[in-house]
Amino acid sequence: MRALVLLLGFYLVGFVLLGLLGALDWSIISGGHGGGALKLVFLSVVVAIPVVQGMFAVRSPKFEPPADGLRVDERQEPRLWAVVRDLAERAGTRAPDEIYLVPEVNAAVHEESRLLGLRSGRRVLRIGAPLLSGLDEAQLIGVLAHEFGHYSNADTRLGAINRRGFEQISRTVSTLLERSAAKRSQEREKAEAKEARRVAKGKAAREVDTGYAGVTYRIAAKPFIWYGTFYVRAMRGTMRRQEYAADLTAARIAGRDATASALREIPALSAAFDFYFDSYATLGTGAGLLPPQGEVFGGLRHLLAARSGELDEMRAELPQEERSAYDTHPPMADRVARIEQLPDDGRRSRAAGPALGLLADPAAMFAALEQAALSPAALGLRRSADWTQLVHESMTTYVDRSAEPLRQAAREVTGGDGSLESVLSAIDAGGMWQVADRLPKSQEAAAATGRAAREFARPRLRRLLSDLTAVDLIARGAAHFELSWSGPATLRLSGADQEWLTRALDAAVADVPDTAVLRQLLAPAA
């Protein structure tokens, strides 16, 4: 009832505005005013057109399959579909018609209802691939049971009403504001042309002022903006209550403990997936490399296993979110607290198999998801044989690029080839600060002089010298970058201690530079 009243409220605002415009026109016509009044009548008709269009010309938005999603065939994944159908039956609702696997830490439902939600339609379930990697079966069942709670509570049908109202308000407001902007732009062009003629006659230019151009459209948009703000607040409040109700459905089906642990897992898993994707899955893109087939999204499991301690801390401390009347979901901490306060249902959280076990062939499914989710440009990158190769080749490429300013500075100072040997020779010849002065520097560093300038330059020079040394060692087969799922990639030396390299670099950029230790490290015998 609330959803219908909110939608009808939009039409009421529109009819009231049209009524006021009609009353104004009638008073002008019946009063027998002159041509200026007829212009006002014409203007009111022009303003009424986008209002009428917004009220009657907008259809309910249709569902579009996720552009980055993979449709899950029941013949290929019978166990996942069986679990989904069983959950729908236990929730007392109809199972979805389609399931999509998507590359995000989320699960969601959609329904193409008709007649403003009075008739159900095609149902779609979206399951985030990271959920399969990061949750166990009991937790995933809790997440999916929550989504089926939206079906059984008819939330998805109300979505059609809410979306229709929001779309119509947005369309009406945007059309009115666009026409206002066009009117102001038109007046500005006229005013600028007039000022250009004044300047051509030798007169002083004046500031261009569009005056009240387009003001009638902006005034007409105001009631819809006010109502739209109220509409969204009321709609989002309903959505938050729907989330609490769906949580209760999940607790009834999956159990209190499994549902609570799943909710605790979501923020930690979301942070882990974002970090994994930025630091591992896309690490090689700048070097033209992608992880092995199926590992772009599937490789998340390695990070989760290696950083279990960090994730445990995140699960224990749920994020504190700022509340807003426009939030679609209640704070996660509130949802977990409500679930954990439910009476003990006797279904203790017990060890369950990983949710990946619901897939017949996880590797093939993740590989297929890559084909659906990645851009053609990304799919055209070279695939590494394994994660070790990806990390080593990518990091080697990046440090090689990073060292280029040092090579260029050495060429300018020595006239040499910019190799590591030429840089060390320049340092031995007393040209260290000449080389450092030619490196890119911050505004603050560029303004410094004397000792301060050297202290700005030293760490930058040392870092670039470290990169150039790494490239040289790797080319000699004396070093490689090592993959770590629990920390950053590190340069490993063959037959030498990392501390040796640290001491050698420190000595090379000291006030009295000494490159002997570094040269010893680079010698073929070493």
Secondary structure as UniProt FT lines:
FT   HELIX           2..30
FT   TURN            31..32
FT   HELIX           35..56
FT   TURN            67..68
FT   STRAND          70..71
FT   TURN            74..76
FT   HELIX           78..91
FT   STRAND          98..102
FT   STRAND          107..111
FT   TURN            115..118
FT   STRAND          123..128
FT   HELIX           129..134
FT   HELIX           137..152
FT   TURN            153..154
FT   HELIX           155..200
FT   TURN            201..202
FT   TURN            211..214
FT   HELIX           215..254
FT   HELIX           256..276
FT   HELIX           277..281
FT   TURN            282..284
FT   HELIX           285..287
FT   STRAND          289..290
FT   TURN            293..294
FT   HELIX           295..298
FT   HELIX           300..306
FT   HELIX           308..316
FT   TURN            325..326
FT   HELIX           332..340
FT   HELIX           355..358
FT   HELIX           362..373
FT   HELIX           376..379
FT   STRAND          382..383
FT   HELIX           387..402
FT   HELIX           404..414
FT   HELIX           420..428
FT   TURN            429..430
FT   HELIX           432..437
FT   HELIX           443..447
FT   HELIX           450..475
FT   TURN            476..477
FT   STRAND          479..482
FT   STRAND          490..493
FT   HELIX           498..508
FT   HELIX           516..522
FT   TURN            524..525
//
